[in-house]
Amino acid sequence: MTTRRIYAGCMILFILCGIAFLGYQVPYIHDRVAWRFSVLEGELRNWISPPPETIASPDVSAMQAAQATLTAMAVPPSPTRTPEPLESPLPSVTPFLTFERAPVSVRARLVFPAHEWQVYNNCGPASLSMLLQFWGWAGDQLAVGNALRPNSDDKNVMPEELEQYASSQPGMDALLRTGGTLDDLRGLIAAGFPVIVEMGFTVEEHNLGWMGHYALLGGYNDDTREFFAQDSYRGPDYPYSYADLEFNWRAFNFTYLAAFPAARQAEVEAVLGPNGNLAYNRNQTLALASREAATLRGESLAFAFFNLGTNLVGRQEYTQAAAAFDQARFLGLPYRFLWYQTGPYPAYFHAGRYQDVVNLASDTLEVQDRLEEAWYWRGLARFAMGDAEGAVQDLRTALVVHPGYEPALQELAQMGVNP
């Protein structure tokens, strides 16, 4: 009798486990439960093998070359992590220009149809979903996420992907810019246009630490100096002080995204003035990053140098960009930083520093292996170094992480290799 009960109990447990496993594969359930497993996995991994606090610094020879390059650019390199104040600003940087803005009210608050709490790792799609719903779109974050993150374990959606998705919706257009200011955000909201910002934030729960995040801003108040976000992680009408938002926004080159009915494009461009022009905006962002790299102090300085590198990559000035990224790494960047921004890879690659690409990507993938960009760039660097087999492996892995990832498909096609 006892044996039969044990057998029956085992069978029931087996059946329940099977049902739970099958249920977990249902996308609706998986998206709402997976984050708990991910948090548990991360805590266990961090307990067994704690991640580094920052991205690895470049070696001494790289830093010496970087400092020489930065000096030639009139960007003073920082000899220590707490540099002494500079005597003068950059002598050769184009002045950061401003333009006359129309005055806006001291406060504004837009009304959204509903707030959407994000499912696992889905702040970008959730924020874009709420923004599109503001304009009458009928979808939700799962529709956006399924299009942009076909693998739900993919750790990041790039702002360019959000822009492309928004502008692909019938009757909609989108504008992605960098080097934004608080006045840009206030002007857009006051004119009736919600805006998404990409920013850093620290998650205290479960000791998760610094992460990248998207937040949808739909209100502000100059009296209290706060923005109000339909924040997919923190909740509806979540307040961000002007100072905190500017500090955390800097980590992502002051990137912002507006999506709006195509018929209203002229109104958006009127708010942004000359920054509506992409070429002008890029020059302005470079000037801003150069100025901040010369004048900021403390932990913001690493972000300023990283932004400088990002903007130099946009100008295809790869040797100078690599030097700026070296400086940012030396000053100290959160270890998750390259989960969200990948500028050092093309900078080092096109500067001929293939081993640096391999080392940096390998360090990143050792902590988090669900990053298609890291697999992609390591594959390119390996191929350039003569390791064709390793390159194909990495490019195919990029496609496992992100099915249909176009850059990896193109590289494999050029190699004459099937995905």
QUIFENSUL-V641028 format. One record per residue. N is the residue number from 1. SS is DSSP state (hx for helix, st for strand, lp for the rest). NEAR is the number of other ideal C-beta (glycine too) atoms within 8 Angstrom. D_LAST is the distance of its C-alpha to the last C-alpha in whole Angstrom. Layout:
n=N ss=SS near=NEAR d_last=D_LAST
n=N ss=SS near=NEAR d_last=D_LAST
This chain:
n=1 ss=lp near=4 d_last=56
n=2 ss=hx near=5 d_last=55
n=3 ss=hx near=6 d_last=52
n=4 ss=hx near=7 d_last=51
n=5 ss=hx near=8 d_last=51
n=6 ss=hx near=8 d_last=49
n=7 ss=hx near=8 d_last=47
n=8 ss=hx near=8 d_last=47
n=9 ss=hx near=8 d_last=46
n=10 ss=hx near=8 d_last=43
n=11 ss=hx near=8 d_last=42
n=12 ss=hx near=8 d_last=42
n=13 ss=hx near=8 d_last=40
n=14 ss=hx near=8 d_last=37
n=15 ss=hx near=8 d_last=37
n=16 ss=hx near=8 d_last=38
n=17 ss=hx near=8 d_last=35
n=18 ss=hx near=8 d_last=33
n=19 ss=hx near=8 d_last=34
n=20 ss=hx near=8 d_last=33
n=21 ss=hx near=8 d_last=29
n=22 ss=hx near=8 d_last=29
n=23 ss=hx near=8 d_last=31
n=24 ss=hx near=9 d_last=28
n=25 ss=hx near=6 d_last=25
n=26 ss=lp near=8 d_last=27
n=27 ss=hx near=8 d_last=26
n=28 ss=hx near=7 d_last=29
n=29 ss=hx near=9 d_last=30
n=30 ss=hx near=11 d_last=27
n=31 ss=hx near=13 d_last=27
n=32 ss=hx near=9 d_last=31
n=33 ss=hx near=9 d_last=31
n=34 ss=hx near=11 d_last=28
n=35 ss=hx near=10 d_last=30
n=36 ss=hx near=7 d_last=32
n=37 ss=hx near=8 d_last=30
n=38 ss=hx near=10 d_last=28
n=39 ss=hx near=10 d_last=32
n=40 ss=hx near=8 d_last=33
n=41 ss=hx near=8 d_last=30
n=42 ss=hx near=10 d_last=30
n=43 ss=hx near=10 d_last=34
n=44 ss=hx near=8 d_last=34
n=45 ss=hx near=8 d_last=31
n=46 ss=hx near=10 d_last=33
n=47 ss=hx near=6 d_last=36
n=48 ss=hx near=5 d_last=35
n=49 ss=lp near=5 d_last=33
n=50 ss=lp near=5 d_last=34
n=51 ss=lp near=7 d_last=32
n=52 ss=lp near=8 d_last=34
n=53 ss=lp near=6 d_last=36
n=54 ss=st near=10 d_last=34
n=55 ss=lp near=14 d_last=31
n=56 ss=lp near=9 d_last=32
n=57 ss=lp near=9 d_last=34
n=58 ss=lp near=10 d_last=33
n=59 ss=lp near=6 d_last=35
n=60 ss=hx near=5 d_last=39
n=61 ss=hx near=6 d_last=38
n=62 ss=hx near=11 d_last=35
n=63 ss=hx near=13 d_last=38
n=64 ss=hx near=8 d_last=41
n=65 ss=hx near=10 d_last=38
n=66 ss=hx near=16 d_last=37
n=67 ss=hx near=12 d_last=41
n=68 ss=hx near=8 d_last=42
n=69 ss=hx near=12 d_last=39
n=70 ss=hx near=14 d_last=41
n=71 ss=hx near=10 d_last=44
n=72 ss=hx near=6 d_last=44
n=73 ss=lp near=9 d_last=42
n=74 ss=lp near=9 d_last=45
n=75 ss=lp near=12 d_last=43
n=76 ss=lp near=9 d_last=45
n=77 ss=lp near=9 d_last=43
n=78 ss=lp near=10 d_last=44
n=79 ss=lp near=5 d_last=46
n=80 ss=lp near=5 d_last=46
n=81 ss=lp near=7 d_last=44
n=82 ss=lp near=4 d_last=47
n=83 ss=lp near=11 d_last=48
n=84 ss=lp near=3 d_last=52
n=85 ss=lp near=5 d_last=52
n=86 ss=lp near=9 d_last=52
n=87 ss=lp near=3 d_last=55
n=88 ss=lp near=4 d_last=53
n=89 ss=lp near=8 d_last=50
n=90 ss=lp near=9 d_last=48
n=91 ss=lp near=6 d_last=50
n=92 ss=lp near=5 d_last=47
n=93 ss=lp near=11 d_last=45
n=94 ss=lp near=6 d_last=46
n=95 ss=lp near=5 d_last=48
n=96 ss=lp near=8 d_last=46
n=97 ss=lp near=7 d_last=47
n=98 ss=lp near=3 d_last=49
n=99 ss=lp near=6 d_last=50
n=100 ss=lp near=2 d_last=52
n=101 ss=lp near=8 d_last=51
n=102 ss=lp near=4 d_last=53
n=103 ss=lp near=3 d_last=55
n=104 ss=lp near=9 d_last=53
n=105 ss=lp near=5 d_last=55
n=106 ss=lp near=5 d_last=55
n=107 ss=st near=9 d_last=53
n=108 ss=st near=10 d_last=51
n=109 ss=st near=7 d_last=49
n=110 ss=lp near=10 d_last=46
n=111 ss=lp near=3 d_last=46
n=112 ss=lp near=12 d_last=43
n=113 ss=lp near=4 d_last=43
n=114 ss=lp near=6 d_last=41
n=115 ss=lp near=8 d_last=40
n=116 ss=lp near=12 d_last=36
n=117 ss=lp near=8 d_last=36
n=118 ss=lp near=12 d_last=32
n=119 ss=lp near=12 d_last=30
n=120 ss=lp near=10 d_last=28
n=121 ss=lp near=12 d_last=27
n=122 ss=lp near=13 d_last=27
n=123 ss=hx near=12 d_last=30
n=124 ss=hx near=14 d_last=28
n=125 ss=hx near=16 d_last=27
n=126 ss=hx near=17 d_last=31
n=127 ss=hx near=14 d_last=32
n=128 ss=hx near=17 d_last=31
n=129 ss=hx near=15 d_last=32
n=130 ss=hx near=16 d_last=35
n=131 ss=hx near=13 d_last=36
n=132 ss=hx near=14 d_last=34
n=133 ss=hx near=15 d_last=37
n=134 ss=hx near=11 d_last=39
n=135 ss=lp near=10 d_last=39
n=136 ss=lp near=5 d_last=39
n=137 ss=lp near=9 d_last=35
n=138 ss=lp near=4 d_last=35
n=139 ss=lp near=8 d_last=32
n=140 ss=lp near=8 d_last=31
n=141 ss=hx near=14 d_last=29
n=142 ss=hx near=11 d_last=27
n=143 ss=hx near=9 d_last=26
n=144 ss=hx near=16 d_last=25
n=145 ss=hx near=14 d_last=23
n=146 ss=hx near=9 d_last=21
n=147 ss=hx near=7 d_last=20
n=148 ss=hx near=12 d_last=20
n=149 ss=lp near=12 d_last=19
n=150 ss=lp near=9 d_last=17
n=151 ss=lp near=10 d_last=17
n=152 ss=lp near=11 d_last=20
n=153 ss=lp near=8 d_last=20
n=154 ss=lp near=13 d_last=19
n=155 ss=lp near=8 d_last=22
n=156 ss=lp near=9 d_last=22
n=157 ss=lp near=9 d_last=22
n=158 ss=lp near=6 d_last=23
n=159 ss=hx near=10 d_last=26
n=160 ss=hx near=7 d_last=24
n=161 ss=hx near=10 d_last=22
n=162 ss=hx near=18 d_last=26
n=163 ss=hx near=13 d_last=27
n=164 ss=hx near=9 d_last=25
n=165 ss=hx near=12 d_last=25
n=166 ss=hx near=15 d_last=29
n=167 ss=hx near=10 d_last=29
n=168 ss=lp near=6 d_last=27
n=169 ss=lp near=9 d_last=30
n=170 ss=lp near=3 d_last=32
n=171 ss=lp near=6 d_last=35
n=172 ss=st near=15 d_last=34
n=173 ss=st near=10 d_last=33
n=174 ss=st near=13 d_last=32
n=175 ss=st near=14 d_last=33
n=176 ss=st near=11 d_last=32
n=177 ss=st near=13 d_last=34
n=178 ss=lp near=12 d_last=34
n=179 ss=lp near=12 d_last=38
n=180 ss=lp near=11 d_last=39
n=181 ss=lp near=7 d_last=43
n=182 ss=hx near=8 d_last=45
n=183 ss=hx near=7 d_last=47
n=184 ss=hx near=13 d_last=43
n=185 ss=hx near=15 d_last=43
n=186 ss=hx near=12 d_last=46
n=187 ss=hx near=13 d_last=46
n=188 ss=hx near=14 d_last=43
n=189 ss=hx near=16 d_last=45
n=190 ss=hx near=10 d_last=48
n=191 ss=lp near=11 d_last=47
n=192 ss=lp near=5 d_last=45
n=193 ss=lp near=12 d_last=42
n=194 ss=lp near=15 d_last=40
n=195 ss=st near=12 d_last=38
n=196 ss=st near=16 d_last=35
n=197 ss=st near=15 d_last=35
n=198 ss=st near=13 d_last=32
n=199 ss=st near=13 d_last=34
n=200 ss=st near=11 d_last=35
n=201 ss=st near=8 d_last=37
n=202 ss=st near=7 d_last=38
n=203 ss=st near=9 d_last=37
n=204 ss=lp near=5 d_last=40
n=205 ss=hx near=5 d_last=40
n=206 ss=hx near=7 d_last=38
n=207 ss=hx near=7 d_last=38
n=208 ss=lp near=9 d_last=35
n=209 ss=st near=8 d_last=36
n=210 ss=st near=8 d_last=35
n=211 ss=st near=10 d_last=32
n=212 ss=st near=13 d_last=30
n=213 ss=st near=10 d_last=32
n=214 ss=st near=15 d_last=32
n=215 ss=st near=15 d_last=35
n=216 ss=st near=14 d_last=37
n=217 ss=st near=15 d_last=40
n=218 ss=st near=12 d_last=43
n=219 ss=st near=12 d_last=46
n=220 ss=st near=13 d_last=48
n=221 ss=st near=10 d_last=52
n=222 ss=lp near=8 d_last=53
n=223 ss=lp near=6 d_last=56
n=224 ss=lp near=6 d_last=54
n=225 ss=lp near=8 d_last=52
n=226 ss=st near=10 d_last=49
n=227 ss=st near=11 d_last=46
n=228 ss=st near=13 d_last=45
n=229 ss=st near=13 d_last=41
n=230 ss=st near=15 d_last=40
n=231 ss=st near=10 d_last=38
n=232 ss=lp near=15 d_last=35
n=233 ss=lp near=8 d_last=36
n=234 ss=lp near=5 d_last=40
n=235 ss=st near=8 d_last=41
n=236 ss=st near=7 d_last=43
n=237 ss=st near=8 d_last=45
n=238 ss=st near=11 d_last=44
n=239 ss=st near=9 d_last=46
n=240 ss=st near=12 d_last=45
n=241 ss=st near=8 d_last=47
n=242 ss=hx near=10 d_last=47
n=243 ss=hx near=7 d_last=47
n=244 ss=hx near=8 d_last=44
n=245 ss=hx near=13 d_last=42
n=246 ss=hx near=9 d_last=42
n=247 ss=hx near=8 d_last=42
n=248 ss=hx near=10 d_last=39
n=249 ss=hx near=13 d_last=37
n=250 ss=hx near=13 d_last=38
n=251 ss=lp near=10 d_last=35
n=252 ss=lp near=13 d_last=32
n=253 ss=lp near=11 d_last=34
n=254 ss=lp near=13 d_last=36
n=255 ss=lp near=13 d_last=33
n=256 ss=st near=14 d_last=34
n=257 ss=st near=17 d_last=33
n=258 ss=st near=12 d_last=35
n=259 ss=st near=15 d_last=34
n=260 ss=st near=14 d_last=37
n=261 ss=st near=8 d_last=38
n=262 ss=hx near=8 d_last=37
n=263 ss=hx near=5 d_last=41
n=264 ss=hx near=9 d_last=42
n=265 ss=hx near=10 d_last=40
n=266 ss=hx near=6 d_last=43
n=267 ss=hx near=10 d_last=45
n=268 ss=hx near=15 d_last=42
n=269 ss=hx near=10 d_last=42
n=270 ss=hx near=8 d_last=46
n=271 ss=hx near=11 d_last=45
n=272 ss=hx near=13 d_last=43
n=273 ss=hx near=9 d_last=45
n=274 ss=hx near=10 d_last=43
n=275 ss=hx near=11 d_last=40
n=276 ss=hx near=9 d_last=39
n=277 ss=lp near=7 d_last=38
n=278 ss=hx near=6 d_last=35
n=279 ss=hx near=6 d_last=36
n=280 ss=hx near=9 d_last=39
n=281 ss=hx near=14 d_last=38
n=282 ss=hx near=12 d_last=35
n=283 ss=hx near=9 d_last=38
n=284 ss=hx near=13 d_last=40
n=285 ss=hx near=14 d_last=38
n=286 ss=hx near=14 d_last=38
n=287 ss=hx near=13 d_last=41
n=288 ss=hx near=12 d_last=41
n=289 ss=hx near=15 d_last=39
n=290 ss=hx near=12 d_last=41
n=291 ss=hx near=12 d_last=44
n=292 ss=hx near=13 d_last=43
n=293 ss=hx near=15 d_last=42
n=294 ss=hx near=11 d_last=45
n=295 ss=hx near=7 d_last=47
n=296 ss=lp near=8 d_last=46
n=297 ss=lp near=7 d_last=47
n=298 ss=lp near=5 d_last=45
n=299 ss=lp near=6 d_last=42
n=300 ss=hx near=11 d_last=41
n=301 ss=hx near=14 d_last=41
n=302 ss=hx near=11 d_last=38
n=303 ss=hx near=12 d_last=36
n=304 ss=hx near=13 d_last=38
n=305 ss=hx near=14 d_last=37
n=306 ss=hx near=16 d_last=33
n=307 ss=hx near=16 d_last=34
n=308 ss=hx near=16 d_last=35
n=309 ss=hx near=17 d_last=32
n=310 ss=hx near=13 d_last=30
n=311 ss=hx near=14 d_last=32
n=312 ss=hx near=14 d_last=32
n=313 ss=hx near=13 d_last=28
n=314 ss=hx near=8 d_last=29
n=315 ss=lp near=8 d_last=31
n=316 ss=lp near=6 d_last=29
n=317 ss=lp near=8 d_last=32
n=318 ss=hx near=13 d_last=29
n=319 ss=hx near=8 d_last=32
n=320 ss=hx near=11 d_last=34
n=321 ss=hx near=16 d_last=32
n=322 ss=hx near=17 d_last=31
n=323 ss=hx near=15 d_last=34
n=324 ss=hx near=17 d_last=35
n=325 ss=hx near=15 d_last=32
n=326 ss=hx near=13 d_last=34
n=327 ss=hx near=16 d_last=37
n=328 ss=hx near=14 d_last=35
n=329 ss=hx near=14 d_last=34
n=330 ss=hx near=12 d_last=37
n=331 ss=hx near=11 d_last=39
n=332 ss=lp near=11 d_last=37
n=333 ss=lp near=12 d_last=34
n=334 ss=st near=10 d_last=33
n=335 ss=lp near=10 d_last=31
n=336 ss=lp near=12 d_last=28
n=337 ss=hx near=11 d_last=29
n=338 ss=hx near=12 d_last=25
n=339 ss=hx near=10 d_last=24
n=340 ss=hx near=9 d_last=25
n=341 ss=lp near=9 d_last=25
n=342 ss=lp near=9 d_last=23
n=343 ss=hx near=12 d_last=25
n=344 ss=hx near=13 d_last=26
n=345 ss=hx near=13 d_last=22
n=346 ss=hx near=11 d_last=22
n=347 ss=hx near=15 d_last=26
n=348 ss=hx near=15 d_last=26
n=349 ss=hx near=15 d_last=23
n=350 ss=hx near=8 d_last=25
n=351 ss=lp near=10 d_last=28
n=352 ss=lp near=5 d_last=26
n=353 ss=lp near=10 d_last=27
n=354 ss=hx near=12 d_last=23
n=355 ss=hx near=8 d_last=25
n=356 ss=hx near=12 d_last=26
n=357 ss=hx near=15 d_last=22
n=358 ss=hx near=12 d_last=21
n=359 ss=hx near=9 d_last=24
n=360 ss=hx near=14 d_last=25
n=361 ss=hx near=14 d_last=21
n=362 ss=hx near=9 d_last=22
n=363 ss=hx near=10 d_last=25
n=364 ss=hx near=13 d_last=24
n=365 ss=hx near=12 d_last=21
n=366 ss=hx near=6 d_last=23
n=367 ss=hx near=9 d_last=25
n=368 ss=lp near=9 d_last=23
n=369 ss=lp near=6 d_last=19
n=370 ss=lp near=9 d_last=18
n=371 ss=lp near=14 d_last=18
n=372 ss=hx near=13 d_last=14
n=373 ss=hx near=9 d_last=16
n=374 ss=hx near=13 d_last=17
n=375 ss=hx near=16 d_last=14
n=376 ss=hx near=15 d_last=13
n=377 ss=hx near=14 d_last=16
n=378 ss=hx near=14 d_last=16
n=379 ss=hx near=17 d_last=13
n=380 ss=hx near=12 d_last=15
n=381 ss=hx near=15 d_last=18
n=382 ss=hx near=14 d_last=17
n=383 ss=hx near=12 d_last=16
n=384 ss=hx near=8 d_last=19
n=385 ss=lp near=9 d_last=21
n=386 ss=lp near=5 d_last=19
n=387 ss=lp near=8 d_last=17
n=388 ss=hx near=9 d_last=14
n=389 ss=hx near=6 d_last=13
n=390 ss=hx near=9 d_last=14
n=391 ss=hx near=13 d_last=12
n=392 ss=hx near=12 d_last=9
n=393 ss=hx near=9 d_last=10
n=394 ss=hx near=13 d_last=11
n=395 ss=hx near=15 d_last=8
n=396 ss=hx near=11 d_last=6
n=397 ss=hx near=9 d_last=10
n=398 ss=hx near=16 d_last=10
n=399 ss=hx near=14 d_last=8
n=400 ss=hx near=7 d_last=10
n=401 ss=hx near=14 d_last=13
n=402 ss=lp near=12 d_last=12
n=403 ss=lp near=7 d_last=10
n=404 ss=lp near=7 d_last=10
n=405 ss=lp near=12 d_last=11
n=406 ss=hx near=6 d_last=11
n=407 ss=hx near=8 d_last=12
n=408 ss=hx near=17 d_last=9
n=409 ss=hx near=11 d_last=7
n=410 ss=hx near=8 d_last=10
n=411 ss=hx near=13 d_last=10
n=412 ss=hx near=13 d_last=7
n=413 ss=hx near=8 d_last=8
n=414 ss=hx near=6 d_last=11
n=415 ss=hx near=10 d_last=10
n=416 ss=lp near=4 d_last=10
n=417 ss=lp near=8 d_last=6
n=418 ss=lp near=3 d_last=4
n=419 ss=lp near=7 d_last=0
